[in-house]
Amino acid sequence: MQISDWVLIGCTLLLGICALFVPYLAEIVKRKLFSPNIEIGFQLLPPFCHKTWLGSRLSIQPRMKEPVYYFRFLVINEGKSRANNCEICLENLWNYDASQTPRLHPNFSPVNMAWSGNHTKSFVNINPERRMYVDIGHISSTEYQKKYEKEKFIDVREDSGDGLRFMLELPRYFYSQPNCLAAGRYILQIGFYSENAKNQKVYFDISWTGKWQDKEDEMFKEIVIKRTSKPKNDTKPGPASN
């Protein structure tokens, strides 16, 4: 074979390789430059966490209002394209015992959390620059909890007492695992999942006295929520403890 034949063969092979890999490389560049970029934020102040009012549809007095505190975190798409089929799941829960050792709750099944103002949908699309909140939970007044929520309590510990609960905001939950937090310290593991955005894990440390305050600044001293990391020295659950 002449040199020109080898050159022709080499050029043909090179063009074939380019034809195979250029679309792949183009897709990688597209994802890097134009993919959705989800950021998660939280602050223990409005509009993330705030006091509002709720009225019970079960009440014989339709205009009766009771105060409630809602606690939320922010999900925002800082990317250049829409994030599709996004969901938020509560995946794990740790309870700190009297020695301040985090104990992982056994056999906790992941369950979807509520998008603020859209509790009927587990999956949502998030456009670029779109801000969406996810409800972590709420604390309603003592009167309201006694009348309408107490019978629904599923506690982390069996000896949690009769105090106020931080109700986890779960559109659907399993009757075999907790849906509320009595006074104590906990860590929640929350997962973000999407069809085309990077999956993420977020951890929230919740310290809660179980006491109610009418003023927001005072209430945010009774319950303190902050971002944290996965417990490094967590242990498997032992006997129930306060």
Backbone bond lengths (Angstrom), bond angles and torsions (degrees), N, CA, C in turn:
res aa  C-N    CA-C-N  psi(-1)  N-CA   C-N-CA  omega(-1)  CA-C   N-CA-C  phi
1 M - - - 1.473 - - 1.528 110.06 -
2 Q 1.331 115.47 142.60 1.441 120.45 178.91 1.527 110.76 -82.14
3 I 1.343 113.64 163.78 1.467 119.18 -179.12 1.522 110.81 -59.03
4 S 1.316 116.41 -37.35 1.469 119.76 -179.77 1.519 111.57 -62.61
5 D 1.350 116.68 -32.93 1.473 119.83 177.93 1.526 110.72 -67.80
6 W 1.355 115.13 -42.35 1.471 118.65 178.18 1.543 110.74 -63.77
7 V 1.304 115.89 -39.55 1.467 119.61 177.90 1.521 110.24 -62.69
8 L 1.313 116.33 -41.98 1.460 120.93 179.30 1.526 111.18 -63.26
9 I 1.347 115.33 -43.82 1.463 119.40 178.72 1.522 110.75 -63.57
10 G 1.340 116.06 -43.24 1.464 120.00 179.73 1.509 111.63 -62.90
11 C 1.315 116.31 -43.08 1.473 119.75 178.79 1.522 111.07 -63.53
12 T 1.326 115.34 -39.62 1.471 119.92 179.73 1.533 110.96 -63.41
13 L 1.359 115.13 -44.87 1.466 119.38 178.23 1.520 111.48 -63.37
14 L 1.326 116.31 -41.32 1.464 120.63 179.74 1.519 111.24 -62.83
15 L 1.330 115.37 -43.34 1.469 119.16 178.32 1.528 110.89 -64.28
16 G 1.347 115.32 -37.57 1.472 118.49 178.09 1.513 111.90 -64.39
17 I 1.339 116.20 -42.88 1.471 120.72 178.57 1.526 110.42 -63.39
18 C 1.324 116.21 -42.50 1.473 120.41 179.17 1.527 110.51 -62.01
19 A 1.344 114.43 -41.79 1.469 118.31 -179.63 1.521 111.69 -61.67
20 L 1.350 115.26 -32.54 1.465 119.35 -179.61 1.535 112.35 -78.87
21 F 1.335 116.29 -40.81 1.462 119.53 -169.83 1.528 114.92 -97.55
22 V 1.323 118.29 -22.85 1.475 118.87 -179.20 1.527 112.07 -60.76
23 P 1.345 119.94 -45.68 1.472 118.46 177.31 1.531 112.50 -59.49
24 Y 1.350 114.97 -37.51 1.469 119.85 179.13 1.528 110.41 -65.15
25 L 1.351 115.95 -46.47 1.469 119.84 179.02 1.524 111.08 -64.97
26 A 1.343 116.33 -37.79 1.464 120.45 179.07 1.526 110.61 -62.89
27 E 1.328 116.09 -37.33 1.462 120.09 179.44 1.523 110.97 -68.90
28 I 1.343 117.07 -37.79 1.469 120.89 177.29 1.517 110.26 -63.48
29 V 1.351 116.25 -45.67 1.473 120.22 178.98 1.521 110.38 -62.50
30 K 1.326 116.16 -41.60 1.467 120.64 179.37 1.516 110.92 -60.55
31 R 1.312 116.56 -43.46 1.466 120.24 -179.30 1.526 111.31 -66.91
32 K 1.334 115.66 -37.95 1.466 119.47 -179.51 1.523 111.38 -66.78
33 L 1.338 116.22 -42.54 1.456 120.47 -172.82 1.529 113.50 -88.96
34 F 1.338 116.23 -31.42 1.462 118.58 -170.67 1.524 113.92 -123.21
35 S 1.320 118.24 8.75 1.464 120.33 -178.10 1.519 111.20 -75.69
36 P 1.339 117.79 157.81 1.469 120.30 174.08 1.525 110.80 -65.58
37 N 1.303 116.33 148.23 1.469 122.17 -179.69 1.521 108.11 -132.80
38 I 1.319 116.29 101.97 1.465 121.21 -174.68 1.525 110.44 -88.53
39 E 1.326 115.73 127.05 1.460 122.89 174.61 1.529 108.63 -115.50
40 I 1.325 115.53 139.98 1.472 121.01 -179.75 1.523 108.55 -117.33
41 G 1.330 116.04 129.26 1.458 120.99 -177.71 1.516 112.23 -129.95
42 F 1.321 115.55 157.89 1.468 120.32 178.01 1.519 110.15 -155.26
43 Q 1.338 115.77 140.16 1.456 123.00 170.70 1.526 108.07 -143.33
44 L 1.311 116.18 144.21 1.461 120.29 179.96 1.534 109.26 -86.77
45 L 1.313 114.47 63.93 1.464 121.67 177.94 1.526 107.72 -165.93
46 P 1.363 117.34 163.87 1.461 119.67 179.98 1.533 110.59 -62.36
47 P 1.349 119.25 149.08 1.468 126.66 1.32 1.526 114.56 -86.99
48 F 1.347 116.99 2.17 1.465 118.89 178.06 1.526 110.92 -62.97
49 C 1.319 115.75 -49.25 1.463 122.16 -177.90 1.522 107.72 -128.45
50 H 1.303 117.13 131.38 1.466 118.51 -175.17 1.531 111.06 -160.81
51 K 1.304 114.49 163.87 1.455 121.83 176.91 1.523 108.96 -96.41
52 T 1.315 116.35 137.69 1.451 121.34 176.11 1.525 108.37 -144.65
53 W 1.309 116.41 -163.36 1.465 120.41 -176.39 1.515 109.31 -131.16
54 L 1.298 114.99 148.21 1.460 119.66 175.07 1.513 108.95 -135.11
55 G 1.323 114.02 149.98 1.455 120.83 176.54 1.505 109.19 -120.35
56 S 1.303 117.69 136.16 1.457 120.74 -177.18 1.513 111.14 -85.46
57 R 1.330 116.64 127.81 1.454 120.64 175.32 1.523 111.35 -72.72
58 L 1.334 115.76 -12.53 1.462 119.69 177.74 1.518 112.39 -85.13
59 S 1.306 116.99 -12.55 1.452 121.14 -173.96 1.516 111.26 -74.58
60 I 1.325 116.64 146.89 1.463 120.88 175.38 1.519 109.77 -78.21
61 Q 1.336 117.05 -7.50 1.456 122.71 175.53 1.537 107.78 -114.27
62 P 1.351 118.02 90.94 1.467 120.69 -173.24 1.520 113.87 -57.76
63 R 1.325 118.31 -26.38 1.458 120.28 -176.76 1.526 113.31 -89.79
64 M 1.323 116.84 0.36 1.447 120.00 -179.55 1.527 109.69 -66.42
65 K 1.316 116.79 131.50 1.456 121.68 178.78 1.518 110.08 -119.97
66 E 1.313 115.26 144.12 1.451 121.30 177.19 1.526 108.44 -129.40
67 P 1.328 118.48 141.65 1.467 120.74 179.25 1.527 111.78 -72.34
68 V 1.323 115.37 151.37 1.461 121.47 178.90 1.526 108.12 -151.90
69 Y 1.325 116.00 143.99 1.457 121.93 174.50 1.530 108.85 -106.08
70 Y 1.332 116.05 129.69 1.459 121.18 175.91 1.524 110.14 -109.99
71 F 1.325 115.76 143.71 1.463 122.57 -177.54 1.531 107.82 -126.92
72 R 1.352 116.10 123.52 1.457 120.99 -172.57 1.533 110.59 -138.36
73 F 1.321 115.63 160.11 1.459 119.94 169.35 1.525 109.12 -123.52
74 L 1.330 115.62 161.20 1.453 122.26 -172.99 1.524 111.19 -101.20
75 V 1.329 115.45 138.13 1.458 122.72 171.79 1.521 107.09 -121.32
76 I 1.332 117.44 120.88 1.454 121.44 -177.94 1.520 109.80 -131.45
77 N 1.328 115.63 140.47 1.459 121.68 178.36 1.526 109.08 -95.18
78 E 1.333 116.81 106.24 1.460 122.45 -179.62 1.530 111.81 -92.89
79 G 1.342 116.89 6.51 1.452 120.93 -177.24 1.513 113.31 -88.99
80 K 1.341 115.75 -167.48 1.459 122.65 -174.87 1.523 113.40 -104.86
81 S 1.326 117.89 -3.54 1.461 120.73 -179.98 1.522 109.83 -140.66
82 R 1.310 114.94 167.57 1.457 120.97 -175.66 1.529 111.75 -72.82
83 A 1.317 115.96 138.04 1.464 121.84 172.49 1.522 107.95 -89.43
84 N 1.320 116.53 122.72 1.462 121.25 -172.45 1.528 112.52 -100.73
85 N 1.333 113.63 145.09 1.466 121.52 174.05 1.522 112.31 49.56
86 C 1.310 116.07 58.08 1.469 121.82 -179.96 1.518 109.90 -86.84
87 E 1.304 116.76 138.40 1.464 121.38 175.44 1.521 109.48 -138.55
88 I 1.323 114.43 153.91 1.464 122.42 178.06 1.525 108.21 -121.33
89 C 1.333 116.51 130.86 1.463 120.59 -177.92 1.526 111.08 -127.29
90 L 1.323 116.16 136.86 1.462 121.46 167.15 1.518 106.43 -83.35
91 E 1.347 116.54 118.06 1.466 120.11 -168.87 1.520 114.74 -110.20
92 N 1.330 116.99 -30.65 1.464 120.21 -179.11 1.517 110.39 -152.38
93 L 1.320 114.92 159.71 1.461 121.30 -179.58 1.524 108.51 -142.80
94 W 1.336 115.88 130.82 1.462 122.02 174.22 1.522 109.10 -112.76
95 N 1.328 115.64 139.70 1.457 122.60 177.12 1.528 108.44 -117.02
96 Y 1.338 117.10 126.27 1.464 120.55 178.63 1.520 109.81 -82.55
97 D 1.332 116.04 130.81 1.460 119.79 178.76 1.535 109.88 -87.56
98 A 1.340 117.11 -172.60 1.461 121.64 -175.75 1.518 113.23 -63.94
99 S 1.336 116.86 -22.59 1.462 120.26 178.33 1.528 112.00 -91.60
100 Q 1.338 115.41 10.51 1.462 122.04 -178.83 1.534 112.65 61.19
101 T 1.332 114.40 35.55 1.453 121.46 174.00 1.524 109.06 -101.34
102 P 1.335 118.32 124.79 1.470 119.62 179.19 1.526 111.35 -73.69
103 R 1.316 115.40 129.18 1.459 120.62 -179.94 1.526 109.06 -116.55
104 L 1.310 115.76 122.57 1.455 121.97 -178.80 1.527 109.96 -71.07
105 H 1.328 116.13 128.08 1.462 119.54 178.59 1.530 109.26 -67.71
106 P 1.335 117.30 133.45 1.469 119.87 -173.57 1.522 113.05 -74.19
107 N 1.333 114.83 144.65 1.466 122.05 170.55 1.528 113.25 52.33
108 F 1.326 116.33 41.68 1.463 120.11 -179.57 1.532 109.14 -78.97
109 S 1.320 116.92 124.14 1.460 121.92 -179.52 1.524 110.37 -93.59
110 P 1.338 119.05 129.67 1.467 120.77 178.26 1.520 111.19 -56.80
111 V 1.329 115.70 138.87 1.463 121.18 -178.77 1.522 108.34 -140.47
112 N 1.331 116.73 140.88 1.451 121.49 -178.26 1.528 112.08 -64.68
113 M 1.337 115.35 143.96 1.453 122.21 175.00 1.528 108.93 -101.16
114 A 1.340 116.19 171.57 1.460 121.03 -171.23 1.523 112.19 -97.98
115 W 1.328 116.80 129.06 1.449 121.33 168.62 1.525 108.01 -74.48
116 S 1.313 118.10 129.62 1.466 121.65 -175.87 1.526 110.16 -57.63
117 G 1.322 115.14 128.92 1.454 121.00 178.97 1.514 114.22 76.11
118 N 1.316 118.06 4.59 1.464 120.74 -177.52 1.523 109.66 -147.74
119 H 1.315 116.45 59.63 1.460 121.61 -173.95 1.524 113.58 -71.77
120 T 1.325 117.89 -12.20 1.464 119.72 -175.76 1.520 113.35 -85.68
121 K 1.346 117.16 -13.13 1.460 120.56 -177.45 1.526 111.24 -114.44
122 S 1.330 115.57 130.82 1.459 119.85 174.69 1.527 111.19 -87.58
123 F 1.349 116.25 -29.49 1.457 121.79 -177.08 1.524 109.87 -113.62
124 V 1.332 116.65 131.88 1.461 121.58 178.39 1.524 109.62 -135.68
125 N 1.326 116.65 157.39 1.462 122.95 172.04 1.525 108.24 -100.36
126 I 1.331 116.61 139.44 1.465 120.96 -177.64 1.524 108.94 -121.22
127 N 1.323 116.40 111.51 1.461 121.90 -179.64 1.531 110.87 -73.23
128 P 1.344 117.44 161.13 1.466 119.99 176.02 1.526 112.30 -54.95
129 E 1.334 116.02 136.51 1.461 125.11 -179.06 1.528 113.53 68.52
130 R 1.306 117.21 4.01 1.469 120.96 178.96 1.511 109.95 -76.21
131 R 1.334 115.86 130.88 1.458 122.29 177.45 1.524 108.99 -104.13
132 M 1.331 116.81 129.28 1.457 121.44 177.04 1.527 108.81 -134.73
133 Y 1.330 115.27 143.18 1.456 120.36 178.80 1.523 110.09 -105.43
134 V 1.322 114.34 150.25 1.467 121.67 174.99 1.522 108.00 -120.67
135 D 1.321 117.19 128.99 1.460 121.90 179.58 1.523 110.71 -75.55
136 I 1.332 115.93 123.98 1.467 120.22 172.57 1.523 109.12 -82.19
137 G 1.322 115.76 -48.75 1.456 120.18 -179.05 1.513 111.03 -179.50
138 H 1.330 115.44 -176.94 1.457 120.47 179.19 1.521 110.28 -145.81
139 I 1.325 114.51 159.47 1.468 121.75 173.31 1.521 106.60 -126.34
140 S 1.294 116.29 110.32 1.457 119.88 178.22 1.522 109.40 -92.67
141 S 1.319 116.55 168.14 1.465 122.01 -175.90 1.532 111.34 -61.25
142 T 1.310 115.31 158.30 1.471 120.32 178.46 1.519 110.82 -56.23
143 E 1.319 116.84 -42.52 1.466 121.55 -178.87 1.526 110.67 -61.60
144 Y 1.317 116.27 -45.62 1.457 119.79 -178.01 1.526 111.27 -67.67
145 Q 1.335 117.10 -43.13 1.461 119.23 179.45 1.525 111.49 -61.10
146 K 1.339 116.89 -41.12 1.458 120.05 -179.73 1.526 111.36 -62.50
147 K 1.333 116.31 -39.96 1.464 120.38 -174.42 1.522 113.34 -80.78
148 Y 1.351 116.94 -39.10 1.457 118.29 -166.36 1.533 115.67 -125.12
149 E 1.322 118.99 -14.70 1.469 118.85 -174.61 1.522 114.32 -118.30
150 K 1.310 117.42 -24.05 1.466 120.46 -173.36 1.521 112.66 -56.21
151 E 1.316 116.90 -39.87 1.467 119.75 -177.68 1.530 112.69 -69.72
152 K 1.329 116.52 -12.18 1.461 120.49 179.47 1.528 113.01 -95.97
153 F 1.344 117.12 -5.84 1.462 120.25 -175.57 1.523 111.83 -59.52
154 I 1.340 116.20 130.24 1.462 122.56 167.00 1.522 105.32 -126.23
155 D 1.317 117.40 102.47 1.451 122.85 -170.14 1.523 113.12 -84.75
156 V 1.334 114.59 158.23 1.460 121.36 174.04 1.527 109.48 -68.97
157 R 1.334 115.61 -40.46 1.466 121.17 -179.10 1.531 109.29 -117.00
158 E 1.300 116.31 145.40 1.463 120.05 -178.02 1.528 112.39 -71.28
159 D 1.343 117.45 -24.61 1.460 121.48 -175.81 1.535 111.04 -104.07
160 S 1.325 117.24 42.41 1.463 121.34 -173.43 1.527 113.87 -78.80
161 G 1.338 118.36 -13.24 1.456 120.49 176.87 1.520 113.17 81.61
162 D 1.339 115.09 -166.46 1.467 121.09 -172.86 1.522 113.88 -108.30
163 G 1.326 118.17 12.78 1.453 120.34 -176.53 1.521 113.41 -74.07
164 L 1.329 115.08 -176.92 1.453 121.29 178.85 1.527 111.08 -64.48
165 R 1.318 115.17 153.23 1.457 121.56 177.72 1.529 110.12 -119.50
166 F 1.320 114.94 146.09 1.464 122.27 165.14 1.517 105.09 -88.12
167 M 1.338 116.36 108.53 1.462 120.87 -176.75 1.523 110.14 -84.49
168 L 1.312 117.38 120.99 1.459 121.14 175.67 1.528 109.22 -67.43
169 E 1.320 116.09 135.14 1.462 120.62 -174.95 1.525 109.42 -87.35
170 L 1.324 116.37 87.47 1.455 122.73 -175.69 1.523 108.93 -121.21
171 P 1.343 118.26 114.70 1.469 120.04 179.30 1.520 111.99 -57.05
172 R 1.321 115.49 -35.34 1.465 121.85 175.50 1.516 107.80 -138.20
173 Y 1.317 116.86 142.36 1.457 119.65 179.55 1.514 109.97 -144.41
174 F 1.329 113.98 162.18 1.457 120.31 -179.81 1.530 109.35 -91.48
175 Y 1.302 117.14 137.21 1.456 121.09 -180.00 1.522 112.20 -72.70
176 S 1.325 117.07 -6.92 1.465 120.75 -179.32 1.525 112.52 -94.49
177 Q 1.343 118.71 0.77 1.461 120.27 -179.26 1.525 110.95 -142.74
178 P 1.335 117.58 161.21 1.470 121.83 -170.62 1.525 113.77 -61.53
179 N 1.338 114.27 146.70 1.460 120.44 172.55 1.532 111.57 -125.69
180 C 1.347 116.54 7.15 1.463 120.21 -179.11 1.529 110.14 -154.39
181 L 1.328 115.36 163.45 1.457 121.42 -178.41 1.526 109.61 -125.08
182 A 1.324 116.99 120.43 1.460 121.56 171.91 1.531 108.55 -79.19
183 A 1.327 116.78 177.91 1.462 120.48 179.76 1.536 109.90 -53.74
184 G 1.330 115.76 134.99 1.457 120.72 -178.55 1.513 110.23 153.90
185 R 1.311 114.98 -166.05 1.463 121.05 178.95 1.520 109.60 -125.02
186 Y 1.327 115.43 137.05 1.454 121.37 -174.51 1.533 110.18 -142.33
187 I 1.331 115.69 163.17 1.455 121.79 168.63 1.527 107.59 -130.35
188 L 1.333 115.47 132.37 1.455 121.93 176.12 1.530 109.45 -106.33
189 Q 1.301 116.63 135.32 1.462 121.85 171.12 1.518 108.08 -103.00
190 I 1.331 115.85 122.76 1.455 121.66 -176.67 1.524 108.33 -122.46
191 G 1.322 116.53 134.98 1.452 121.66 -179.05 1.517 111.89 -112.69
192 F 1.336 116.51 137.15 1.466 122.66 172.69 1.517 107.96 -106.44
193 Y 1.342 116.83 132.55 1.453 121.65 -179.53 1.528 109.92 -134.58
194 S 1.332 115.61 143.86 1.458 120.92 -178.59 1.521 109.83 -149.22
195 E 1.318 115.26 157.24 1.457 121.86 177.89 1.523 111.69 -66.90
196 N 1.338 117.23 -35.27 1.462 119.47 -173.80 1.524 114.33 -136.98
197 A 1.324 118.00 11.04 1.469 122.09 175.42 1.527 108.77 -115.95
198 K 1.309 116.02 157.96 1.459 121.17 -177.35 1.522 111.20 -65.92
199 N 1.323 116.42 133.50 1.460 121.24 176.22 1.530 109.90 -70.79
200 Q 1.337 115.52 149.59 1.464 120.03 -177.52 1.526 110.87 -140.10
201 K 1.341 115.37 154.34 1.455 122.99 171.64 1.530 108.02 -117.11
202 V 1.333 116.61 134.46 1.457 122.19 179.08 1.522 107.76 -128.36
203 Y 1.350 116.01 141.35 1.458 120.84 -179.08 1.532 109.13 -123.45
204 F 1.337 115.67 132.53 1.458 121.49 178.41 1.525 109.80 -119.74
205 D 1.327 115.26 127.58 1.463 122.84 175.08 1.522 108.01 -93.03
206 I 1.331 117.18 122.09 1.468 122.53 -178.10 1.519 109.46 -118.28
207 S 1.342 116.54 116.15 1.469 122.40 174.32 1.515 107.59 -111.34
208 W 1.325 117.21 123.68 1.466 121.90 -166.08 1.532 110.02 -139.30
209 T 1.347 116.13 122.54 1.468 120.89 -178.25 1.522 112.80 -83.12
210 G 1.330 117.29 -18.24 1.459 120.61 -176.37 1.510 113.61 84.70
211 K 1.346 117.57 7.97 1.470 121.41 -177.36 1.522 111.08 -104.36
212 W 1.315 115.80 146.35 1.468 122.84 179.02 1.528 110.48 -98.33
213 Q 1.332 115.37 140.47 1.459 122.11 172.09 1.523 108.49 -132.99
214 D 1.332 116.68 141.26 1.463 120.29 -177.56 1.524 112.99 -75.80
215 K 1.328 117.19 -28.92 1.455 120.53 -178.36 1.529 110.47 -94.67
216 E 1.344 115.40 138.85 1.455 120.15 -176.31 1.527 112.55 -57.71
217 D 1.341 117.25 -47.61 1.467 119.25 -176.24 1.515 111.81 -62.91
218 E 1.346 116.92 -32.81 1.463 120.25 177.63 1.533 111.27 -76.45
219 M 1.348 116.11 -36.37 1.459 119.93 179.47 1.516 110.90 -66.23
220 F 1.343 116.70 -34.06 1.449 119.88 -178.86 1.523 112.95 -77.46
221 K 1.330 115.91 4.54 1.464 120.93 167.51 1.531 110.85 -97.85
222 E 1.338 115.00 -23.97 1.471 120.02 177.84 1.534 110.90 -79.22
223 I 1.332 115.80 -33.91 1.464 120.35 175.88 1.523 108.17 -126.81
224 V 1.315 116.01 121.13 1.464 122.11 -178.73 1.525 107.84 -118.07
225 I 1.333 115.58 122.32 1.463 121.64 178.99 1.522 108.16 -120.23
226 K 1.330 116.44 133.01 1.460 119.82 179.59 1.520 109.65 -148.96
227 R 1.345 114.81 155.89 1.461 120.16 175.69 1.520 109.44 -68.91
228 T 1.299 116.20 145.05 1.459 121.14 178.69 1.521 108.69 -148.87
229 S 1.304 117.17 -169.22 1.459 122.23 177.74 1.526 109.36 -117.27
230 K 1.307 116.25 171.85 1.458 120.82 179.22 1.518 110.02 -62.75
231 P 1.333 118.42 132.78 1.468 119.92 178.92 1.528 111.20 -56.31
232 K 1.339 115.71 131.64 1.463 120.52 -178.07 1.520 112.18 -83.32
233 N 1.318 115.77 -32.47 1.465 119.84 -174.87 1.520 111.77 -114.73
234 D 1.336 115.21 34.16 1.456 117.65 -179.52 1.519 109.62 -67.56
235 T 1.317 115.52 152.46 1.470 120.62 -178.53 1.509 109.28 -123.52
236 K 1.308 113.61 158.97 1.463 118.71 172.88 1.510 109.01 -66.90
237 P 1.343 117.65 148.30 1.459 120.45 -177.11 1.515 112.69 -59.54
238 G 1.312 113.89 137.25 1.452 120.43 173.16 1.515 108.09 -109.99
239 P 1.332 118.82 -154.54 1.450 120.94 176.94 1.521 110.00 -59.27
240 A 1.330 117.13 144.88 1.465 122.18 -179.95 1.499 110.50 -56.94
241 S 1.341 116.26 136.72 1.454 120.36 179.75 1.515 109.63 -145.69
242 N 1.336 117.02 158.78 1.455 121.51 -178.95 1.518 110.15 -85.30
